[in-house]
Amino acid sequence: LTASNLHRQAWQRGESLVDWCLDKGVRILNDDESLPTFESERDGASPRWELVDDLCGSDHRLLYVEVDSQGGSLAPPRLAHRLVDTAKGITDSLSTLVREFTPEAPAPSDTTWWTSDLSRRKAKLKRAQRTFYRHKKQNGPDAPSTVHFREIRDTARRKFCAAVKEAKGVAARRFFNDLQHYSRCVKRGCPRIPPAAICPEGVNQADFLLRRLFPRDPDRAAEVDALVLSPQTDPVPAVTHSELREAANGLRRGAAPGEDDVTNGIILDTLEVLKDNWSTQFTKALGTGEYPGGWKTSKGIFIHKAGRDPTKPNGWRPICLVGSGSKLFERLIVERLASCPQIRKRLDSPIVHGFCKGKSVDSAVLRVVEAFRAGRKRSKRAPIALVQLDVQNAFSSVKHSHILATLVRYNVPRYLVRIVEDYLKAQYVSAIYGSDEAGLELERGVPQGSALGPFLFLLSTLPLVDEFADMEGKGVSLTLYADDTTVVVSGGTGPSLVKRWRSAEALLLAWATNAGVSYEPVKSQALLPRTIGDHILSLDGTPIDIVKVVRVLGVWIDHRLSFQHHIRLKVSEAKAKLGRLRHLGWARAGITGKKIIKTYKVAILPALAHAIVAWKEGLESATAKTA
């Protein structure tokens, strides 16, 4: 042991470690430069230890020791040498959350903020301190040699502190750039699902998933050819520079590139230089009705949904990464489709939300909550039902002929119908899963991950807007957000409510048949606060499950509209994310408690306030304040 430790009162915090070392015959070899080494000749129990350079300015490092002297479970005593316990910085409960919600594996060595230069400067500072104290003790505090070595020590300390600040700044910037969205404090990725859980042994997993997620449609060509399209009489409007800039504003820097590896940043940085070329080529493509063939190939990524069966299509979320040039062209087509009079009229309907300007999850959830609240206030005995429907594999199953028929129905210009028809034709998805590779040409469905694909699915739901427009005054409220369908039905009696639901059910099933999609009754749920006698709500002949709370677009709604269940989940989620952020921030960037809290308020809290406009009243209750 170093001699200086024998005279420091703080060394008493390590007495338990020293006693154990003496009992086991362990020697701790420690000098100014090398790391401690444990040696024992007579005992088989070996400690697990780790050094953490997280306290600058101290002449010792933080030492974590785990000892199993009884052969039982490891007990991790936290021993600190000449330091205070910084783990109490926020709360003890958050320390528990850190262990529960963060990976057990330590962070990679290249992500720590401590560098070899800091080790060298720290050793130099320690030598300067020892020299200064030696001259001060021998010659007095005012001796010339003492003053000289005091200046050397102060200079070494200033340089060391400046280097520490710079190293922490570099690591903090790297930490922020890596996380990007602090609401996604990511743990280490889950291990890949074993092949036996997806498909039989020897089957190409990538091909198996592609064929499960993207159904085939042998009648596609015949159904598309059967559509009667009006001839193109008006000239195709040229693509303007303002259209290009507006489309480019929707591109997000840092998004994953497609097969061509061209990022959105390259498109944005070169837009002003290449805007004439973009305008000319896009105008030519719209005139000929031919979508560039090189942009029809996308890279497929399969994301498994937690808790879902991996052998079923609804257990996965297929994402298609398209090229950045295609994203620009798709956004331009989306803007022109949305500006068509009949399309714009239906997009302005309160029924439609998502993938359109001025509407979001907040507006959709608020509409559902207000419709449910209005039904509850009508009468104390009048029943009301909130039905959340699950569409199976919606984006990948919608028929191309239905999309094109919807465009024709709403008098979309002929050149836009032609370009959409060619866009849907011969779409190709290539995918890699594990060691298997495969590709598939889409015969139905739209690629998720693009701008035009989800918007075309939204357009395919517009016939429902026409069907349900007259039912608003009859106690039936429909809310559409992409493939999420929510119906609020109210009636004076139980039989009248069931009758209205059956009318809505018939319209929904008729649309699903035309679109080529299907509702999944087993996954659908209903919130029914008041009994309706012996009558039941069913979907396509299957009874709908009656629940006490139902999840609508990420918000848990209960029959009293108190939102206490949702608030409790949000509080636990906030604690978990704060714990992960605190762990990652300190381990990777040396960020202290105040900066962690500031980052949490700026970055995590807004994400936790998802659709807050719909459930803000629940925060005012006494139960929510104590959650």
C-alpha positions in Angstrom: 0.0 0.0 0.0 1.2 3.5 -0.6 2.4 5.3 2.4 0.1 8.3 2.0 -2.9 6.1 2.5 -1.9 5.2 6.0 -2.4 8.8 7.2 -5.7 9.4 5.4 -8.9 9.1 7.4 -10.9 8.2 4.3 -8.9 5.0 4.0 -11.2 3.6 6.7 -13.8 3.0 4.0 -11.7 0.2 2.7 -11.2 -1.6 5.9 -13.6 -4.4 4.9 -11.5 -5.1 1.8 -8.2 -5.0 3.8 -9.6 -7.4 6.4 -10.6 -9.8 3.7 -7.2 -9.5 2.1 -5.5 -10.3 5.4 -7.8 -13.2 6.1 -7.2 -14.8 2.7 -3.5 -14.0 2.5 -4.0 -11.6 -0.4 -1.4 -9.0 -1.3 -2.3 -5.8 -3.0 0.6 -4.6 -5.2 0.1 -0.9 -6.0 2.5 1.8 -7.1 2.1 5.2 -8.8 1.8 3.8 -12.3 0.5 0.2 -12.5 -2.9 -1.1 -11.7 -3.6 -3.1 -8.5 -2.9 -6.8 -8.7 -4.5 -9.4 -6.4 -2.5 -12.5 -5.4 -3.4 -15.4 -3.1 -1.6 -18.6 -2.5 -3.9 -20.5 -0.2 -7.6 -19.7 -1.0 -9.5 -20.8 -4.0 -12.1 -18.1 -3.9 -11.1 -15.3 -6.4 -12.6 -11.9 -6.3 -14.0 -10.1 -9.4 -12.9 -6.5 -9.6 -13.0 -3.5 -11.9 -11.4 -0.1 -11.9 -13.4 2.9 -13.0 -11.6 6.2 -13.7 -14.6 8.3 -12.9 -13.3 10.7 -10.2 -10.8 13.2 -11.5 -8.3 14.8 -9.2 -8.3 11.8 -6.8 -5.1 9.9 -6.2 -7.1 6.6 -6.3 -9.6 5.1 -8.6 -13.0 3.7 -7.8 -12.8 0.0 -7.0 -15.7 -2.4 -7.4 -15.1 -5.8 -5.8 -17.3 -8.9 -5.9 -16.2 -11.7 -3.5 -17.7 -15.2 -3.2 -16.0 -16.7 -0.1 -18.9 -19.1 0.7 -19.6 -20.5 -2.7 -23.0 -18.8 -2.9 -24.2 -15.8 -4.8 -21.9 -12.9 -5.4 -22.5 -9.9 -3.1 -21.2 -6.7 -4.7 -19.9 -4.4 -1.9 -19.2 -0.9 -3.1 -15.8 0.2 -1.8 -14.6 3.7 -2.4 -11.1 4.9 -1.7 -10.8 8.6 -0.6 -14.0 9.7 -2.3 -17.7 10.3 -1.6 -20.5 8.1 -2.9 -21.6 9.8 -6.0 -24.3 7.2 -6.7 -26.6 9.1 -4.3 -26.7 11.9 -6.9 -30.2 11.5 -8.0 -32.0 8.8 -6.0 -31.5 5.3 -4.7 -34.5 4.1 -6.7 -32.9 5.2 -9.9 -29.9 3.1 -9.1 -32.1 0.1 -8.9 -33.6 1.0 -12.2 -30.2 1.3 -13.8 -29.4 -2.3 -12.9 -32.8 -3.4 -14.1 -33.0 -1.6 -17.4 -29.4 -1.4 -18.7 -27.3 -4.1 -20.2 -25.0 -6.0 -17.9 -22.1 -5.9 -20.4 -19.7 -2.9 -19.8 -19.4 -0.2 -22.3 -16.7 -0.7 -25.0 -13.3 0.8 -23.9 -13.3 3.1 -26.9 -16.4 5.0 -25.6 -15.0 6.1 -22.3 -14.0 9.7 -21.8 -10.8 8.8 -19.9 -7.7 8.8 -22.2 -4.1 7.8 -21.9 -3.2 11.5 -22.1 -5.3 12.1 -18.9 -3.5 9.3 -17.2 -0.1 10.8 -18.0 -1.2 14.3 -16.8 -2.7 12.8 -13.6 0.5 11.0 -12.8 2.5 14.2 -13.5 0.1 16.2 -11.2 0.6 13.6 -8.4 4.4 13.8 -8.7 4.2 17.6 -8.5 1.9 17.4 -5.4 4.3 15.0 -3.6 7.3 17.2 -4.5 5.5 20.4 -3.3 4.4 18.8 0.0 8.0 17.4 0.6 9.6 20.8 0.2 6.9 22.5 2.2 7.5 20.1 5.1 11.3 20.4 4.9 11.8 24.1 4.1 8.5 25.8 5.2 5.6 27.3 3.2 7.4 30.5 2.2 10.7 29.1 1.1 11.7 29.8 -2.5 11.8 26.1 -3.4 8.3 25.7 -1.9 6.9 28.6 -3.9 8.6 27.3 -7.1 7.1 23.8 -6.7 3.7 25.3 -5.8 3.6 27.1 -9.1 4.6 23.8 -10.9 1.8 22.0 -9.1 -0.8 24.7 -9.9 0.3 24.7 -13.6 0.0 20.9 -13.7 -3.5 21.0 -12.1 -4.7 23.7 -14.5 -3.5 21.6 -17.5 -5.0 18.5 -16.1 -8.4 20.1 -15.4 -8.5 21.7 -18.9 -7.7 18.3 -20.5 -10.4 16.6 -18.4 -12.9 19.2 -19.5 -12.0 18.8 -23.2 -12.1 15.0 -23.0 -15.5 15.1 -21.4 -16.7 17.5 -24.0 -15.5 15.3 -26.8 -17.2 12.2 -25.2 -20.4 14.1 -24.5 -20.7 15.2 -28.2 -20.0 11.7 -29.3 -22.6 10.4 -26.8 -25.3 12.9 -28.1 -24.5 12.1 -31.7 -24.8 8.4 -31.1 -28.1 8.5 -29.3 -29.7 11.2 -31.5 -33.1 10.7 -29.8 -32.7 10.5 -26.0 -36.2 9.0 -25.8 -34.6 5.9 -27.4 -32.0 5.1 -24.8 -31.3 1.8 -26.5 -30.2 -1.3 -24.7 -28.1 -3.9 -26.4 -30.0 -5.5 -29.2 -31.9 -8.7 -28.5 -30.4 -11.9 -29.9 -31.6 -13.0 -33.3 -34.6 -15.4 -33.1 -33.4 -19.0 -33.7 -34.3 -20.4 -37.1 -36.4 -23.2 -35.5 -38.8 -20.5 -34.1 -39.5 -19.1 -37.6 -39.4 -21.9 -40.2 -38.5 -25.5 -40.5 -34.8 -26.4 -40.6 -33.1 -26.0 -44.0 -35.6 -23.4 -45.3 -34.3 -20.0 -46.4 -35.3 -17.7 -43.6 -35.2 -14.5 -45.6 -37.4 -16.0 -48.4 -39.8 -17.5 -45.8 -40.3 -14.1 -44.1 -40.7 -12.3 -47.4 -43.4 -14.6 -48.7 -45.2 -14.5 -45.3 -45.1 -10.7 -45.1 -45.8 -9.9 -48.7 -48.8 -12.0 -49.9 -49.1 -13.0 -53.6 -51.8 -11.8 -55.9 -52.0 -13.9 -59.1 -54.9 -11.8 -60.4 -53.1 -8.5 -60.1 -52.4 -8.0 -63.8 -55.9 -8.8 -64.9 -57.5 -6.6 -62.3 -55.3 -3.6 -63.1 -55.8 -4.0 -66.9 -59.6 -4.1 -66.3 -59.6 -0.6 -64.9 -61.0 2.0 -67.3 -58.7 5.0 -67.3 -59.6 8.3 -69.0 -57.2 9.6 -71.6 -54.6 12.2 -70.8 -55.8 15.5 -72.4 -54.2 18.2 -70.3 -50.4 18.8 -70.5 -48.3 17.6 -67.6 -47.3 20.6 -65.3 -43.5 21.0 -65.1 -41.8 20.4 -61.8 -40.8 23.7 -60.3 -37.9 24.6 -58.0 -40.3 25.5 -55.2 -41.8 22.0 -55.4 -38.4 20.5 -55.2 -37.5 22.5 -52.1 -40.8 21.7 -50.4 -40.3 18.0 -51.1 -36.7 18.2 -49.9 -37.8 19.8 -46.6 -39.4 16.4 -45.7 -36.1 14.5 -46.0 -34.4 13.8 -42.7 -30.7 13.9 -42.4 -29.2 10.8 -40.9 -31.9 8.5 -42.2 -30.8 5.1 -43.4 -29.9 5.1 -47.2 -31.2 2.6 -49.7 -29.5 0.2 -52.0 -27.5 3.0 -53.7 -26.0 4.2 -50.4 -26.9 7.8 -51.3 -27.9 9.6 -48.1 -30.5 12.3 -47.6 -27.7 14.7 -46.7 -26.1 14.4 -50.1 -29.5 15.2 -51.8 -30.0 18.2 -49.5 -26.5 19.6 -50.0 -26.5 19.3 -53.8 -30.1 20.4 -54.3 -29.4 24.0 -55.3 -26.7 22.9 -57.7 -28.7 20.1 -59.3 -32.2 21.5 -59.1 -32.4 22.1 -62.9 -31.5 18.5 -63.6 -33.9 17.2 -61.0 -36.8 19.3 -62.4 -36.1 18.2 -66.0 -35.9 14.5 -65.1 -38.9 14.5 -62.9 -41.0 16.3 -65.5 -39.9 13.8 -68.1 -40.8 10.9 -65.8 -44.3 12.3 -65.1 -44.9 12.9 -68.8 -43.9 9.4 -69.9 -45.6 7.7 -66.8 -42.5 5.6 -66.2 -41.1 5.5 -62.6 -37.3 5.0 -62.7 -36.6 1.3 -62.5 -33.5 1.7 -60.4 -35.6 3.2 -57.6 -38.0 0.3 -57.5 -35.5 -1.9 -55.6 -35.5 -1.5 -51.8 -33.6 -3.1 -49.0 -35.9 -5.0 -46.6 -35.4 -5.1 -42.9 -37.5 -7.3 -40.5 -38.3 -5.9 -37.1 -39.8 -8.4 -34.7 -42.7 -7.1 -32.5 -42.1 -7.9 -28.9 -44.5 -10.6 -27.6 -45.8 -11.5 -31.1 -45.6 -14.9 -32.7 -42.6 -14.9 -35.2 -44.3 -17.4 -37.5 -47.2 -15.1 -38.2 -47.2 -12.0 -40.4 -48.4 -9.7 -37.7 -45.4 -10.6 -35.6 -43.1 -8.6 -37.8 -42.8 -5.0 -39.1 -41.2 -5.0 -42.6 -39.3 -1.8 -43.4 -38.2 -1.1 -47.0 -35.2 1.3 -47.3 -35.6 3.1 -50.6 -33.0 5.4 -52.3 -32.9 9.1 -51.3 -33.6 10.1 -54.9 -36.7 8.0 -54.8 -37.8 9.7 -51.6 -37.5 13.1 -53.2 -39.6 12.0 -56.2 -42.2 10.3 -54.0 -42.7 13.3 -51.8 -43.3 15.4 -54.9 -45.9 12.9 -56.1 -47.5 12.9 -52.7 -47.9 16.7 -52.7 -49.5 16.6 -56.2 -51.9 13.8 -55.1 -52.9 15.7 -51.9 -53.6 18.8 -53.9 -56.3 17.1 -56.1 -59.7 18.7 -55.1 -61.6 15.5 -54.2 -58.6 14.0 -52.4 -58.0 17.2 -50.4 -61.7 17.4 -49.4 -61.6 13.9 -47.9 -58.2 14.4 -46.2 -59.7 17.5 -44.5 -62.4 15.2 -43.0 -62.1 14.7 -39.2 -62.2 11.0 -39.8 -58.7 10.8 -41.4 -55.5 11.3 -39.5 -51.9 10.5 -40.1 -49.7 11.0 -43.3 -51.5 14.3 -43.9 -50.6 17.9 -42.9 -52.2 19.4 -39.8 -53.2 16.1 -38.2 -51.3 13.7 -36.0 -51.7 11.1 -33.3 -52.8 13.8 -30.9 -55.7 14.9 -33.0 -56.7 11.3 -33.6 -56.7 10.3 -29.9 -58.5 13.5 -29.0 -61.3 12.8 -31.4 -61.7 9.2 -30.0 -61.7 10.5 -26.4 -64.2 13.3 -27.1 -66.5 11.0 -28.9 -66.4 8.5 -26.0 -66.9 11.3 -23.5 -69.9 12.7 -25.4 -71.5 9.3 -25.5 -71.1 8.9 -21.7 -72.7 12.3 -21.0 -75.8 11.6 -23.1 -77.5 9.5 -20.4 -76.5 7.6 -17.3 -78.1 4.5 -18.7 -77.3 4.8 -22.4 -74.6 2.3 -23.4 -71.5 3.3 -25.4 -68.8 1.1 -26.9 -65.2 2.0 -28.0 -64.0 -0.7 -30.5 -60.4 -0.9 -31.5 -59.9 -3.0 -34.7 -56.8 -4.7 -35.7 -56.0 -5.0 -39.5 -53.7 -7.9 -40.3 -50.6 -7.0 -42.3 -52.5 -4.0 -43.8 -49.7 -2.2 -45.7 -48.4 -5.3 -47.3 -51.8 -6.7 -48.3 -53.8 -3.9 -49.9 -54.5 -4.6 -53.6 -52.9 -2.4 -56.3 -56.1 -2.5 -58.3 -58.0 -1.0 -55.3 -55.5 1.8 -54.9 -55.7 2.7 -58.6 -59.5 2.4 -58.6 -59.7 4.8 -55.7 -57.6 7.4 -57.6 -59.8 7.0 -60.7 -62.9 7.4 -58.5 -61.7 10.7 -57.2 -60.8 12.1 -60.6 -57.0 12.2 -60.1 -55.2 13.5 -63.2 -54.3 10.7 -65.7 -50.6 11.3 -65.5 -50.6 10.8 -61.7 -52.5 7.6 -62.1 -50.0 6.3 -64.7 -47.0 7.2 -62.6 -48.5 5.5 -59.5 -49.4 2.4 -61.6 -45.8 2.2 -62.8 -44.5 2.8 -59.3 -46.5 -0.1 -57.9 -45.5 -2.4 -60.8 -42.4 -4.6 -60.4 -41.5 -3.3 -56.9 -38.7 -5.5 -55.7 -37.5 -6.1 -52.1 -34.2 -7.8 -51.3 -33.5 -8.9 -47.7 -30.9 -10.6 -45.6 -31.7 -12.5 -42.5 -28.9 -14.2 -40.7 -26.9 -16.0 -43.4 -29.8 -16.2 -45.8 -30.5 -13.9 -48.7 -33.6 -13.6 -50.8 -35.6 -11.2 -53.0 -39.3 -10.9 -54.0 -41.3 -8.9 -56.5 -44.4 -7.3 -54.8 -47.7 -8.3 -56.3 -49.7 -6.4 -53.7 -49.1 -4.0 -50.9 -47.0 -0.9 -50.6 -43.5 -0.6 -49.2 -43.3 0.7 -45.7 -40.4 3.1 -45.1 -41.1 5.2 -48.2 -43.1 8.4 -48.5 -45.5 7.4 -51.2 -46.3 3.9 -50.0 -48.1 4.7 -46.7 -49.8 7.7 -48.4 -51.3 5.4 -51.1 -52.6 3.1 -48.3 -54.2 6.2 -46.7 -55.9 7.0 -50.0 -57.2 3.4 -50.2 -59.2 4.1 -47.0 -60.9 7.3 -48.3 -64.0 5.3 -49.4 -64.7 4.8 -45.7 -64.9 8.5 -45.3 -67.8 8.7 -47.7 -69.5 5.7 -46.2 -69.3 7.0 -42.6 -70.0 10.7 -43.3 -73.7 10.2 -42.7 -73.3 8.0 -39.7 -71.8 10.7 -37.4 -75.2 12.0 -36.5 -76.4 8.4 -35.8 -74.1 7.8 -32.9 -71.2 6.2 -34.9 -67.8 7.9 -34.9 -65.0 6.5 -37.1 -61.3 7.5 -36.6 -58.6 6.3 -39.1 -54.9 6.7 -38.5 -53.1 4.7 -41.2 -54.0 1.0 -40.4 -55.5 1.8 -37.0 -59.3 1.8 -37.0 -61.3 3.0 -34.0 -65.1 3.1 -33.8 -67.1 4.7 -31.1 -70.8 3.6 -31.1 -73.5 4.9 -28.8 -77.2 4.2 -28.5 -80.2 4.7 -26.3 -80.5 1.0 -25.5 -78.4 -2.2 -25.8 -80.2 -3.5 -28.9 -79.9 -0.1 -30.7 -76.2 0.0 -30.0 -75.7 -3.5 -31.4 -77.8 -2.6 -34.5 -75.6 0.5 -35.1 -72.5 -1.5 -34.7 -73.6 -4.1 -37.2 -74.3 -1.3 -39.7 -70.7 0.0 -39.2 -69.3 -3.6 -39.3 -71.0 -4.2 -42.6 -69.4 -1.1 -44.2 -65.9 -2.0 -42.7 -66.0 -5.6 -44.0 -67.2 -4.5 -47.4 -64.3 -2.1 -47.7 -61.8 -4.8 -46.4 -63.0 -7.2 -49.1 -62.5 -4.6 -51.9 -59.1 -3.6 -50.5 -57.9 -7.1 -50.1 -57.2 -6.8 -46.3 -58.8 -8.5 -43.4 -59.6 -7.6 -39.8 -58.5 -9.9 -37.0 -61.3 -10.4 -34.5 -59.1 -12.1 -32.0 -56.9 -9.0 -31.7 -59.8 -6.5 -31.7 -61.0 -5.2 -28.3 -64.0 -3.2 -27.1 -64.4 -0.9 -24.1 -68.0 -1.2 -22.8 -68.6 0.6 -19.5 -72.3 -0.2 -19.3 -74.0 -3.5 -19.9 -76.1 -4.2 -23.0 -77.9 -7.3 -21.7 -77.4 -10.6 -23.5 -76.3 -8.9 -26.7 -72.7 -9.1 -27.8 -70.5 -7.2 -30.1 -69.0 -9.4 -32.8 -66.7 -8.9 -35.9 -67.3 -11.2 -38.8 -69.1 -13.7 -36.5 -66.4 -13.8 -33.8 -67.2 -12.1 -30.4 -65.0 -9.1 -29.6 -63.1 -9.3 -26.3 -64.5 -6.8 -23.7 -61.7 -5.2 -21.7 -61.4 -2.6 -18.9 -58.7 -0.6 -20.6 -58.0 -0.4 -24.3 -54.8 0.9 -26.0 -55.6 3.5 -28.8 -52.5 4.8 -30.7 -50.3 4.5 -27.6 -52.8 5.9 -25.1 -54.5 3.6 -22.6 -58.2 4.6 -22.2 -60.3 3.3 -19.3 -64.1 3.4 -19.1 -64.0 6.3 -16.6 -61.6 8.4 -18.7 -59.4 8.9 -15.7 -56.2 7.7 -17.5 -54.7 6.5 -14.3 -53.4 3.3 -15.8 -51.8 5.2 -18.6 -50.2 7.7 -16.2 -48.7 4.9 -14.1 -47.2 3.4 -17.2 -45.7 6.7 -18.2 -44.2 7.3 -14.8 -42.5 3.9 -14.8 -41.3 4.5 -18.3 -39.9 7.9 -17.3 -38.0 6.4 -14.4 -36.6 3.6 -16.6 -35.4 6.0 -19.4 -33.9 8.4 -16.8 -32.0 5.5 -15.3 -30.7 4.4 -18.7 -29.7 7.9 -19.6 -27.9 8.4 -16.3 -26.0 5.2 -16.7 -25.1 5.7 -20.4 -24.3 9.4 -19.8 -21.9 8.9 -17.0 -20.3 5.7 -18.4 -19.8 7.1 -21.9 -19.4 10.8 -21.5 -18.9 11.7 -17.8 -22.1 13.7 -17.8 -23.1 14.7 -14.2 -26.5 14.7 -12.6 -27.6 18.2 -13.4 -26.8 17.7 -17.1 -28.6 14.4 -17.1 -31.7 16.0 -15.6 -31.5 18.8 -18.1 -31.2 16.4 -21.0 -34.1 14.4 -19.6 -36.4 17.5 -19.5 -35.4 18.6 -23.0 -35.4 15.2 -24.8 -37.3 12.5 -22.9 -40.2 14.4 -21.4 -41.6 15.6 -24.8 -41.7 12.0 -25.9 -43.4 10.9 -22.8 -46.1 13.6 -23.4 -47.4 11.6 -26.3 -51.0 12.7 -27.1 -51.0 14.7 -23.8 -53.8 16.9 -25.2 -56.2 13.9 -24.8 -55.2 12.8 -21.3 -54.0 16.0 -19.6 -57.1 16.1 -17.4 -56.0 12.9 -15.7 -52.8 14.6 -14.4 -54.9 16.8 -12.2 -56.2 14.0 -10.0 -54.7 13.1 -6.6 -53.9 9.6 -7.8 -51.8 10.9 -10.7 -49.9 13.3 -8.4 -48.8 10.4 -6.2 -47.8 8.1 -9.0 
